[in-house]
Amino acid sequence: MTATVLDDRLRALRDAAREWGAEFRTAGAALDLDPDGVGAHLDLAGVRCLASMLIPAEYGGAGLRLGGHRFHGMTAIERVVVLEELARGDAGLMLASPGASMSGVLVDVLADREQKEWFYGRLLERPTWTFFALTEPGRGSDAAALETALSPAAEEVHRLDGRKKYVGNAARAALGVVFARTGPGPLGVTAVLVDTADPGYRAEPIETLGLRAARICEVTLDGVAVPAERVLGRDRSPARRGMWACVQTFNRLRPGVAAIAVGIAEAAHDAVLAGRLRLDRAERDRLEALAQRIASVRHLVHLSAIEVDADGSRGHLASAAKAEACRLAEEATLAACSFFGPRARWDHAVLDKLVRDARGVEFMEGAGNIQKLTLFQGLLAGKVGRGEPFPAHQAKTPTGGASCR
Ligand SMILES: Cc1cc2nc3c(=O)[nH]c(=O)nc-3n(C[C@H](O)[C@H](O)[C@H](O)COP(=O)(O)OP(=O)(O)OC[C@H]3O[C@@H](n4cnc5c(N)ncnc54)[C@H](O)[C@@H]3O)c2cc1C
């Protein structure tokens, strides 16, 4: 399939990101062995790009200038174009890079002007890692059951107590967001900005097999003081704060995670091309079929990004794209191994790493079953068209500069 939704501007971004991604391979392999060594790679163009993304111009973000175009990564379609190419180089380094990342999307959705000035101001000082703490031990998929508590303490200051798990970059971050409960039920969930230098914050990395560079952590919050001005959405009704913002944020983020999975699948395809110079006819056909499948899933990911850019509450296509792209990544990485015989993962460190990383992406921002549940609920509610390949308003052109053609 050759269909593309990318206009000239986005193609320029993709081409640049492809070059930066190629530089990620060596650095990513080194980080897999030493996940704490990310500081040595801050000068890579792709890392600098990620550090500049999601900081709007009106808050001082310089963005990225390419030819006559400027990019701030504020749209999902810009982010998927970059993330796919950088993950094709190395998904671990991509996730380990400094920048606003996941919390940047939440801040964009929920923060007021003063909070944005604080958050973006910190990021503009130097390369700064952020974290996004939602998952709790035993409460990953069922995020609404979270127990971390935000309780009133002294005047105008809250107290944050609880534990979070699998939080990316939490031990290297200077600031981030934490989801916590002020009362029962979904309306009792809220999100706050946290400075990791504050007493009571502790993050311990967890050893993982895949995406080791992301340094996912267990976070302990032991009476962290949170001033009232750091409570996100404080000026909004409870219905437009915690869980609402969480859903909006995940809708916008999921196309990006799907793009990372597509990048991993492409890296597996690249590894076969680079490592098997002579292929018989059946192998060539198999590889061609894989390339076509990658292209069609990429197309779905792009459409899902356009969908959430047009309306952040429409996340069903993003869920479909995330589930499908993760399935692709797992199958493509295993298929790539089959081109090298039974010792493939032992003999080719890159293949072994890709298989491990693909499994890690499956769990990010909701495992496949949860995406399928979301999609099914959308079908039941009539929000997803039966028999329609894509939603009716796919031809809308968001400000991100993409159009379906
Ligand atoms: C690399 C990586 C980075 C991450 N980064 C972050 C981060 O920065 N911040 C953060 O907060 N979290 C992060 N996470 C955590 C991630 O969001 C959780 O792993 C995810 O939500 C799944 O939760 P869990 O691991 O507790 O699995 P569980 O919820 O225990 O699920 C285990 C399995 O059961 C299935 N399952 C669960 N419920 C149902 C159901 N109702 N019906 C059918 N099947 C079901 C799931 O699909 C899954 O296959 C990260 C995870 C990884 C792997």
The ligand as an SDF file (V2000), in Angstrom:
LIG
                    3D

 53 58  0  0  0  0  0  0  0  0999 V2000
    7.9410    0.2620   28.9010 C   0  0  0  0  0  0  0  0  0  0  0  0
    6.8070    0.6860   29.7620 C   0  0  0  0  0  0  0  0  0  0  0  0
    6.6830    2.0260   30.0990 C   0  0  0  0  0  0  0  0  0  0  0  0
    5.6460    2.4290   30.9370 C   0  0  0  0  0  0  0  0  0  0  0  0
    5.5720    3.7520   31.2770 N   0  0  0  0  0  0  0  0  0  0  0  0
    4.6200    4.1490   32.1580 C   0  0  0  0  0  0  0  0  0  0  0  0
    4.6180    5.5030   32.6170 C   0  0  0  0  0  0  0  0  0  0  0  0
    5.4570    6.3160   32.2230 O   0  0  0  0  0  0  0  0  0  0  0  0
    3.6600    5.8600   33.5140 N   0  0  0  0  0  0  0  0  0  0  0  0
    2.7190    4.9870   33.9780 C   0  0  0  0  0  0  0  0  0  0  0  0
    1.8930    5.3830   34.7830 O   0  0  0  0  0  0  0  0  0  0  0  0
    2.7270    3.6790   33.5780 N   0  0  0  0  0  0  0  0  0  0  0  0
    3.6490    3.2440   32.6860 C   0  0  0  0  0  0  0  0  0  0  0  0
    3.6890    1.9330   32.2820 N   0  0  0  0  0  0  0  0  0  0  0  0
    2.7170    0.9800   32.8410 C   0  0  0  0  0  0  0  0  0  0  0  0
    1.6390    0.5640   31.8410 C   0  0  0  0  0  0  0  0  0  0  0  0
    0.7520    1.6090   31.6200 O   0  0  0  0  0  0  0  0  0  0  0  0
    0.9820   -0.7040   32.4460 C   0  0  0  0  0  0  0  0  0  0  0  0
    1.9260   -1.7510   32.3390 O   0  0  0  0  0  0  0  0  0  0  0  0
   -0.2930   -1.0560   31.7250 C   0  0  0  0  0  0  0  0  0  0  0  0
   -1.2970   -0.1330   32.0410 O   0  0  0  0  0  0  0  0  0  0  0  0
   -0.7630   -2.4690   32.0760 C   0  0  0  0  0  0  0  0  0  0  0  0
   -0.8570   -2.6030   33.4660 O   0  0  0  0  0  0  0  0  0  0  0  0
   -0.2190   -3.8370   34.2300 P   0  0  0  0  0  0  0  0  0  0  0  0
    1.1890   -3.9830   33.7970 O   0  0  0  0  0  0  0  0  0  0  0  0
   -0.5110   -3.6670   35.6850 O   0  0  0  0  0  0  0  0  0  0  0  0
   -1.0120   -5.1090   33.6420 O   0  0  0  0  0  0  0  0  0  0  0  0
   -2.4240   -5.6610   34.0980 P   0  0  0  0  0  0  0  0  0  0  0  0
   -3.4130   -4.5460   34.1970 O   0  0  0  0  0  0  0  0  0  0  0  0
   -2.2280   -6.5300   35.2870 O   0  0  0  0  0  0  0  0  0  0  0  0
   -2.8020   -6.5620   32.8310 O   0  0  0  0  0  0  0  0  0  0  0  0
   -2.1390   -7.8080   32.6080 C   0  0  0  0  0  0  0  0  0  0  0  0
   -2.8280   -8.4780   31.4260 C   0  0  0  0  0  0  0  0  0  0  0  0
   -4.2230   -8.6780   31.7430 O   0  0  0  0  0  0  0  0  0  0  0  0
   -5.0330   -8.1220   30.7090 C   0  0  0  0  0  0  0  0  0  0  0  0
   -6.2400   -7.5250   31.2990 N   0  0  0  0  0  0  0  0  0  0  0  0
   -6.3010   -6.6560   32.3370 C   0  0  0  0  0  0  0  0  0  0  0  0
   -7.5690   -6.2810   32.5540 N   0  0  0  0  0  0  0  0  0  0  0  0
   -8.3440   -6.9400   31.6280 C   0  0  0  0  0  0  0  0  0  0  0  0
   -9.7420   -6.9670   31.3390 C   0  0  0  0  0  0  0  0  0  0  0  0
  -10.6190   -6.2380   32.0400 N   0  0  0  0  0  0  0  0  0  0  0  0
  -10.1470   -7.7440   30.3210 N   0  0  0  0  0  0  0  0  0  0  0  0
   -9.2880   -8.4860   29.5830 C   0  0  0  0  0  0  0  0  0  0  0  0
   -7.9430   -8.5010   29.8210 N   0  0  0  0  0  0  0  0  0  0  0  0
   -7.4850   -7.7370   30.8200 C   0  0  0  0  0  0  0  0  0  0  0  0
   -4.1690   -7.0570   30.0520 C   0  0  0  0  0  0  0  0  0  0  0  0
   -4.5260   -6.8460   28.6840 O   0  0  0  0  0  0  0  0  0  0  0  0
   -2.7750   -7.6590   30.1450 C   0  0  0  0  0  0  0  0  0  0  0  0
   -2.5370   -8.5200   29.0550 O   0  0  0  0  0  0  0  0  0  0  0  0
    4.7070    1.4910   31.4410 C   0  0  0  0  0  0  0  0  0  0  0  0
    4.8350    0.1460   31.0870 C   0  0  0  0  0  0  0  0  0  0  0  0
    5.8660   -0.2690   30.2720 C   0  0  0  0  0  0  0  0  0  0  0  0
    5.9740   -1.7280   29.9130 C   0  0  0  0  0  0  0  0  0  0  0  0
  1  2  1  0
  2  3  1  0
  2 52  2  0
  3  4  2  0
  4  5  1  0
  4 50  1  0
  5  6  2  0
  6  7  1  0
  6 13  1  0
  7  8  2  0
  7  9  1  0
  9 10  1  0
 10 11  2  0
 10 12  1  0
 12 13  2  0
 13 14  1  0
 14 15  1  0
 14 50  1  0
 15 16  1  0
 16 17  1  0
 16 18  1  0
 18 19  1  0
 18 20  1  0
 20 21  1  0
 20 22  1  0
 22 23  1  0
 23 24  1  0
 24 25  2  0
 24 26  1  0
 24 27  1  0
 27 28  1  0
 28 29  2  0
 28 30  1  0
 28 31  1  0
 31 32  1  0
 32 33  1  0
 33 34  1  0
 33 48  1  0
 34 35  1  0
 35 36  1  0
 35 46  1  0
 36 37  1  0
 36 45  1  0
 37 38  2  0
 38 39  1  0
 39 40  1  0
 39 45  2  0
 40 41  1  0
 40 42  2  0
 42 43  1  0
 43 44  2  0
 44 45  1  0
 46 47  1  0
 46 48  1  0
 48 49  1  0
 50 51  2  0
 51 52  1  0
 52 53  1  0
M  END
$$$$
